[in-house]
Amino acid sequence: MELRQLRYFVAVAEELNFGRAASRLLIAGPSLSQQIKALERDLGVRLFDRDRRSVTLTPAGAALLPDVRDLLARADNVELRAARLSGTEPVRLGYVSWLPADLAARTASVAQVHVDPWVAPSHTQAERVAEGSLDLAVCWVRAADLEEHGLRAALLGADRLHAVSAGDTVGEVAARDVVALLDDDTASWSSWNLYAGQFARDTGAHTLRIADGGITGPAFFDHVRRSGRPVLRSPKDIIAPIPPDLHERPVVAPEVYWTWSLVWRSDETRAAVHAVVEALSADPGDLDLHRPEVWLPAGDPHRRPTP
């Protein structure tokens, strides 16, 4: 008697049809029938009465079904516990544009982290964690997002944002003299629009509405050339090379930072997920975000409360 045969028994008992059970189990119908017959021989009882038109459980089959389900559940639990102990339980991780460089090294001993190939905006990845298609995500979130979606967050990293400008002027630029782009495509740029809008309100920076996805890529540099002012650069495009006719300039008064959070469900119970959270958030490094020169938007979960 094998666990595989017991799973076959449960499938046929639930479907009461060998064809449907075979499709559910992804095996051939004749093979399923042979395995059930072998199980009946091993147990010494007939489990099903079957003819050309119907399949029914025998009294012995009906009596054994609850015990078999319990046995399979306990077997699954043993496999799950073993996976947790061996660090091979899969954990699904989504991201936007940045991941810790040492992610694999930090998590290899605690879980099998699968980085989801669908790279999506911050608000989308947070929603995917909330609804369960991801276990974790590295994204930008506000405290209100965490509360709305039932999530928790740990700080993983932060990017200091610079401006890009045309012309001969180089060096630092005051935040009030910077332009922040806001894209009409809110499905893609909701998080950035919230962030950039708050930045402009807090610092006196200018805003410019666009509708061409030019927050990043070549279209961004075209907006810089046309704007006449330095344009704040999105963290999603932070490592793209600057064209030779443009300059990257540090933004000051204040220095502008974007935080990256690791988010997970508040009611998460899986040990492997918590182990990954602990492994990744244990030492984010000296990000020094609480200096008076640093700007983080109101509602950033990692901003120090104002006294």
FIROFI-184227 format. One line per field, with one value per residue (C-alpha): x, y, z; residue in one letter. Coordinates in steps of 0.5 Angstrom, whole numbers. Each point is the difference from the previous one (the first is absolute). Example, Ala and Ser with C-alpha at 12.3 -4.5 7.8 and 13.67 -1.06 7.14 Angstrom:
% FIROFI-184227
u <- 25,2
v <- -9,7
w <- 16,-2
r <- A,S
END
This chain:
% FIROFI-184227
u <- 0,3,-2,-1,-5,-4,0,-3,-6,-2,0,-5,-4,-1,-1,-4,2,7,1,-1,4,6,-1,1,6,3,1,-3,-7,2,6,-4,-5,6,3,-7,0,7,-2,-6,4,5,-6,-3,-7,-4,0,-5,-6,1,-4,0,-5,2,5,-2,4,-1,-1,7,2,-4,2,8,-1,1,6,3,-1,3,6,1,-1,5,5,0,1,6,3,-2,4,6,0,0,6,4,-1,-4,-7,-1,-2,-2,3,-2,4,0,7,4,2,6,6,1,-7,2,6,-5,-6,3,1,-8,-4,0,-2,-3,1,-7,2,-6,3,-5,-1,0,-7,-2,5,-2,-7,2,3,-6,-5,5,4,6,3,5,1,6,-4,-2,-6,-3,-2,-7,1,2,-6,-5,3,2,7,6,7,7,5,5,4,-1,2,2,-3,3,-2,2,1,3,4,7,-2,2,0,-5,-7,-5,-6,-5,4,-2,-5,-4,-4,-7,-2,-8,1,-2,0,7,3,-5,5,5,-5,-2,7,2,-6,1,8,-3,-5,5,6,-3,3,-4,-4,-1,-6,2,-3,5,3,6,2,5,4,2,-7,2,7,-4,-5,7,2,-6,-2,5,1,3,-5,0,2,-4,3,-2,5,5,6,-2,6,-1,1,6,-3,-4,3,-3,0,-1,-6,1,-5,-2,4,-6,0,-5,0,-1,-4,-1,-7,-4,-7,-2,-3,6,1,5,7,3,-2,1,7,1,-2,5,6,-1,-2,5,5,-2,6,1,-5,0,-7,-1,5,-4,3,-4,-7,-5,-7,-6,-2,6,0,8,-1,2,-7,1,0
v <- 0,7,7,1,-6,3,7,-3,-4,7,3,-5,0,7,0,-7,0,-3,4,7,-3,-2,7,4,-5,1,-7,-5,-3,-8,2,3,-6,-5,4,0,-8,-1,4,-4,-6,3,2,-7,4,3,7,2,-3,1,-1,3,6,1,0,-1,0,-7,0,-2,6,5,-2,0,7,5,-4,0,8,1,-5,5,6,-2,-2,6,4,-5,3,7,0,-4,6,5,-3,-1,7,-3,3,5,7,4,7,6,7,6,2,-2,-6,0,-3,-5,-3,-7,0,2,-4,-7,-3,2,-1,-1,7,0,7,2,1,5,7,5,7,0,1,-6,-5,2,-2,-6,-2,2,-4,-6,-1,2,-1,6,6,5,7,7,0,5,-1,1,-6,-5,2,-1,-6,-4,0,1,3,0,5,-3,6,7,4,7,3,5,5,0,6,3,6,2,0,-6,-1,0,3,2,-4,6,1,-7,-3,-6,-4,-3,-5,0,-8,-1,-8,0,7,0,-1,5,5,0,1,5,4,0,2,6,2,0,3,5,-4,1,-6,-2,-4,-5,-6,-3,-5,5,-1,-5,-2,5,4,2,3,3,4,2,3,4,2,5,-2,-6,-6,-5,-7,-6,-6,-4,3,1,-4,2,4,7,3,4,6,0,0,-3,4,-1,3,4,4,-6,-6,-4,-8,-5,-6,-8,-4,-7,-2,-6,-1,1,-6,-4,-7,-4,0,0,7,3,-3,3,7,-1,-2,6,6,-2,5,5,4,7,4,6,2,4,6,6,1,-6,1,-6,1,0,-7,-4,-5,1,7,2,4,7,2
w <- 0,-2,2,-8,0,6,-4,-6,5,3,-7,-3,6,-1,-7,0,-7,-3,-6,4,6,-6,-3,7,2,-7,-1,-5,2,-1,4,6,-1,1,6,4,-2,3,6,2,-1,5,5,-1,-1,-6,0,-6,-3,-7,-7,-7,3,7,6,7,6,4,7,2,-5,3,7,-2,-4,7,2,-7,0,7,-2,-6,4,5,-6,-3,7,1,-7,1,7,-4,-5,5,4,-6,-3,-6,1,-6,2,-6,0,-5,-1,-4,-2,5,5,5,-4,5,0,-2,5,6,-1,-3,7,2,-6,-8,-2,-7,-3,-4,-7,0,1,2,3,8,1,-4,4,6,-2,-2,6,4,-5,1,-7,3,7,0,-4,0,-2,2,5,5,7,-3,-5,5,4,-5,-3,7,-1,4,-3,2,-3,-5,-4,-2,-6,0,-6,-5,-5,-7,-4,-7,-1,3,8,4,7,6,-2,5,1,-2,-7,-2,-4,2,-6,1,-5,-2,0,7,-1,-1,4,6,5,-3,-1,7,2,-5,2,7,-1,-4,5,6,-4,-5,-6,-6,-4,-7,-2,-6,-3,-4,6,0,7,-2,-7,-6,1,7,-3,-5,5,4,-7,-1,7,2,7,3,0,6,-2,2,4,-5,-5,5,-3,-8,-3,-1,-7,-1,-1,7,7,6,6,8,3,6,5,1,-2,-3,1,-2,5,-2,4,1,1,2,3,7,1,-3,4,-5,4,-7,-1,6,0,-7,3,6,-5,-4,5,5,-2,-5,1,2,-4,4,-2,7,-1,-1,-7,-2,-3,0,-2,6,1,-2,5,1,1,8,3,1,7
r <- M,E,L,R,Q,L,R,Y,F,V,A,V,A,E,E,L,N,F,G,R,A,A,S,R,L,L,I,A,G,P,S,L,S,Q,Q,I,K,A,L,E,R,D,L,G,V,R,L,F,D,R,D,R,R,S,V,T,L,T,P,A,G,A,A,L,L,P,D,V,R,D,L,L,A,R,A,D,N,V,E,L,R,A,A,R,L,S,G,T,E,P,V,R,L,G,Y,V,S,W,L,P,A,D,L,A,A,R,T,A,S,V,A,Q,V,H,V,D,P,W,V,A,P,S,H,T,Q,A,E,R,V,A,E,G,S,L,D,L,A,V,C,W,V,R,A,A,D,L,E,E,H,G,L,R,A,A,L,L,G,A,D,R,L,H,A,V,S,A,G,D,T,V,G,E,V,A,A,R,D,V,V,A,L,L,D,D,D,T,A,S,W,S,S,W,N,L,Y,A,G,Q,F,A,R,D,T,G,A,H,T,L,R,I,A,D,G,G,I,T,G,P,A,F,F,D,H,V,R,R,S,G,R,P,V,L,R,S,P,K,D,I,I,A,P,I,P,P,D,L,H,E,R,P,V,V,A,P,E,V,Y,W,T,W,S,L,V,W,R,S,D,E,T,R,A,A,V,H,A,V,V,E,A,L,S,A,D,P,G,D,L,D,L,H,R,P,E,V,W,L,P,A,G,D,P,H,R,R,P,T,P
END
